[in-house]
Amino acid sequence: MSDTAEFDRRMLEALVCPVTQSVLAYDAAAQELVSKTAKLAFPIRSGIPIMLVSEARNLS
């Protein structure tokens, strides 16, 4: 799979923020799942969301 693989939006129904358990927003342009509550953006690589806090970008 390439880095431009499409993220399956149906996954959003099952995924929650690992920090707050809140819903995530999909940012297609940045290829990230955003937790507004935790102020973190989790990267999507090769169509796979990386739900590790250590890999997340801080949105502060």
N, C-alpha and C positions, 0 to 999 in steps of 0.2 A: 504494500500500500504506500502511496506517496504522501507527502506532507499536506497535500491539497485534498485528501480524501474527505468526502462529505460526512458531516456529523448527522447521525440519525436523531432527529428532533423528538421522536417518540421516547428516547431515553430520558428526556427531561421529566417525564411523568414519574420515573422511578428514582431519579437522582435528587439528593438534597445536599445542602452544604454540610460538610463533615464537622464544622465547628458549631453551627447554630441550629442545624436540622431544618433550616428555612429553604424556601423554594429558590431556584436558580434561574437567571435570565440568560438566554443564549445571545451572544454578540457574534454574529456571523462574520463581520468585517475583521474583528480581532481574533477570531477562532478561540473564544474563551467562554466559560460559563461563569457568570458573575453572581456573587452573593452580596447583595446590597447591605444586608444586615451585618455581615462580618467584614464588609469592605475589602473583599478578596476576589480576584479573578483567577480561575483555574484554567490552565491551557488545554487546548484540544490538539493532540498530535496524531497525525495519520488517522483521523476520525475517532480517536479514543480519548475521552476526557481523563485528564490526570488529576485525580481528586486528593492529592497530597498537599497539606498545608505548606510544606517545605518548597513545593514547586509553584505555589500561588503567587500572584503579583498583588502587592498591597495597593489599595485604592485610596489611601488617606491623602 
